[in-house]
Amino acid sequence: MLKSDLIRARLVMQGDRVWVRSLPAGYHSLTMAGELTALFQNHIGRRRYELKEALRHYEGDRLDYPVIRGLAAVLEAQCTFGYEPPAPPASVRAALFQGGPVTSRPDVFGSTTREG
């Protein structure tokens, strides 16, 4: 779903009919959509911030930035971003909590402290 600042709803009214005018499927819009699709494809396997930087560079100081951002948002909604941690989080938690609570000062209820 697009954010409200990216929606450029233009209502068309004819008689008793009302509909939303969509982005024209002309050369300019189709070229932009193709370029953005290629940009996303070129960033497969790369970091998300690199994609964001490439989008900022593509947008530059163009006046049609709402259209660019809207098309990019539609493409980004279809993406899967992931990060594979070096160790399974469950095993890290188990290792951390295995020794029980550890503090830097003597514990009121126990004698476990961390050596400086």
C-alpha positions, 0 to 999 in steps of 0.5 A: 500500500502506498503512503498518502504522500505518494498517492496522486488521486485524480478523480474523473467525473462524467455524469453520474460516474466517478473513477480514479485516473491512473498513471498514464501508460505512455513512453515516459512512465513505462521507461521509468518503470523499466529502469526502476525494475532493472535497478531493483534487479541489479541490487539483488543480493546487495544491502538495502541501504545500497538500493536506497542510495541508488534510488536517491541517485536515480531520483536526483532533482527530478520533478516527477519524484512522487511517481518515482517513489510510488513505483519504487514503493510498489516494487519494494513491496514485492521484495524480500530482504533478509539477513542470516545471523552468524549463529541461531538466536535461540542458541545465543540466548541459551548460552547467555542465560545458561550461567544465570544472572551476572552483575558488576556488583555483589548481588543481594540474592546470590554471589555471582559477580563479573570479574573486572 
